[in-house]
């Protein structure tokens, strides 16, 4: 299985995740039940500058195999959020992420915006009168109750928290609740083999570059970043869907878009 750099968000400056194609806009609006183009899933109705924001970057579509999706799923409505462009840009650069509370289930997963970069808090979102401090903690809204790919949001959250530690935005060594719940969502969405594959790739990734001069290896904040461990976060959640038929040395079966697993 050929896999490139897992963190496609590192290339956001040259490969935008934003796409305003009419087809994607209609697909996302219909899937989530949004009433018009000026509906942000965080700020609500009447928001200017709303764009189609890819959760998993288009530039990194080849790595969707790590989360048991296919390359063309990058433009699935479930990999799109409708967001104010300032929120979308901060998400792309891992200055914020979306987290959930513990105990998420297939019927009850509530995401909320989490600002990770403290320097972002006082910044005003264009034409809203609101700062990032005002939107920190607001829910991500799904009027139809249909979920995006939670495995993709969870992967972004894991990488965003690692990036935040590397930048010095987080001063604690222990896993945060956001990281723990991201691990729960990954366990909930993927079978054991896929979990371990994703785990290995995440733990083998090099530390992201810091905005300041790199410290020595012994003093680097990244050296104290907790490893993302799927199995250490508690018992794996049971699922109605059967385990996907992937085995080492065999070609992966195509994603069954009607399966219970695909709903995650």
N, C-alpha and C positions, 0 to 999 in steps of 0.2 A: 504494500500500500504506500504510494508516494505521497508524502505530506510535506508541505512547505512550512515556513514559519507560522506557528499556531496563532500568533497575535497579529492578525491582519489589521488591527486598529493602529498599529505602529506606522502604517503607510497611508494613513488618512489624509495627510497633507497633499499627497499627489494623487490619491485615488479616493474621491468622495463617495460616501455611502448614500448621499442624497440623490433622489431621482424624482422628477415631477411629471413623468409620463402620464398621459390621461388614463391608460389602462391600469397602471398601478394605483392611481388615485381612486378610481372607481372600485377596484378590487378591495382595497383597504377600507374604504367607506362602507361598502356593502357587508364585508366580513364583520367589522366591529359595530355596525349599525350607527354610523355617524351621520348627522343630518345635513352636512354640507362641507364645502371645502374649507371654511373658516372654523373648523372645530379641531382644537388641540386636545389630545387625550390627557393632558395635564391641566391646561388653563381653561378649557371649556369652549363654549360657543362664542362666536364673534371675535376670535383671535386672528390677527393679521400674521402674515409670514409663516403660515403652516406649510410644512413640506413632508414628503414621503421620506422617512428615515429608516434605512436598513438596520436591523439589529446585528446580524452577521454581515460583515462588509462584502460588497460585491467583489472586491479585489482578492478576497480570500475564499472564494467559493469552493475551490478544490479541497479545502480542509473540512467541508461539511460532513465528509465521510466519518470524521472523528465522532460526530454526534448522531450518527446513523441517519443522515439526510443525504440527498443527492444535490448535485451542482445546481440544477434548475430550481431547487427549493429556495435559492437565494432571493428569487423574485416572487415567491409565494406570499400571499397577503399576510400570512402568519409570521413572516420575517420582516414585516413593515409596521412601523408605528407612524401615526400622524402627529407631528410635534412642531412647536414653534422652532424656527431655525436656530435660535440661540441655545435652546435646550439640546437640539440635535447635535450642534457643533460641540458642546461641552461633553455630551455622551460619547461622541466620536473620539475625543481626546482623553477620555476616561477621567474627566474632572468631576463627573457625577455618574451614578449608575442607578439601577432600579432594584430594590431589595423587597423581600417579603417577610412576613412573620413566620415563626415556627409553627409546624403542624399543618402545612399546606396540603390540600387534597385535590383530586381531580375536579371536584365541585366547588372548591373554595381556595383560590389563590389570589391574594390581594397584594399588588405591587405598589410601592411608593417610591418617590424620587428621593435619592440620598445624595446630597452635595458632599464631595470628598475634598475638594480644594477650598480651603478657607478664604483664599484671595478672591474667590468667585462670589462670595456671599453678598458683597455690596454692589455688584454689577447689576444694572437694570436691563431687563429684557426689552428689546426694541418695541416701541409703541404699545407697551402694556402698563407702564407705571409700577410694575412689580420688580423686585430684586430677586436674585436667586435665594436669598434668605427667606423671602416670602413663599417661595414655591418648595423649599426644602421640606420633605415630609408629605407633600400632596400625593394623592393616589393617582395611579395610572388607570384610566377609566375605560371599561369595555361594556358599552350599553347592551349588547346582545348576550353578554356573558361568555362569548367565545374568546379563547386565550390565544396569545401569540405562542411561538415556540419557546416554551419556558426553559428548555435546555440551553437555548442561545442566550437568553437574558441571564441565566445563571453563570454561563461561561464568561460573559462580559463582566459580571459582578466579581468573580474570582480574580480576573486579570486587573480590573480597576482597583481593587483593594491592594493588590500587590504593587501596582504602580503608585498608589497613594503612599504606601510605606516607603518606597524608594525615593519619593519626592519629599519625605519628611512631614507629610500631612497627618499621618497617624503615628502616635507615640507609644502605642502599646504593642507588646509582642504576641499576646494571646489572640486567637481567632475572634473576630467580632461576630455579632449576631448575624450580620449580613453575609459573612463568609460561611457560617454554619448553615444558614437557610439555603444558600446557593448550593452547598453540598447536598442538602436534603433534596432539592429539586433535581439535581443531576441523578441521584439515586432513584428518584421517583420516575424519571423519564427514560433512563437507559438500563439495559440489562447488565449483568455482572461483567461480562467480557468488555463491553463498550466502556463501562465505568473505569475499569483498570487501564484500558488503552488511553483514555482521555487523561487519567491520573498520571500515567507515565510521561505523556507529552507535556503536560503542564509542569510537572516537576523537573523535566529536563530542559525547560526553556531558560535562556540566559536572562539575567536581570535587565529590565528596561533602563534606558539611559536616564540619568538625573539631569535636572535643569541646571545644576551647579557643577563645579569641578568634581570629578569622581574621587571619593575618598579611598583610602587604602582598603584592601579586602577585609581586613580584620575589623575596621570601624564602619564599614558600609551598612546603612540601614537594611539593605536587601539581605545581608548575611544573617539577619535575625528574623526575616520574614518566615512565618509559619508555613510549613509545607501543606499544600492542599491534599488532604487524604480523604478519599471516599469512604473507606471502611472504618475509619476512626470516629466518624460522626454519628454512630449509632446503627441500629439494625436496619437492614435494607427494607424499604417499604414494599409490601406486596402489591401486585398489579393483576388486573383481570387478564390482560393480554399475555400471551405466551412469550417465552424468550425467543428473540429473533435468531434465525438459524445461521449464525455466523460462526465459523470455526477457523482457526489458524490454518492457512494453506488452501482454503477454499474461497471462491469468489463470493462476495457478499450478495445476499438476495436483494432485489429491488425493494424500496420502501413501499409497504402496503398502506395507501393513504386512507383506508377505511379501518385500520386496526386501532385497538385501544392505545397501543404504544404511540402511534402517530399523533394522538390527541395531546401529547405532552410537549 
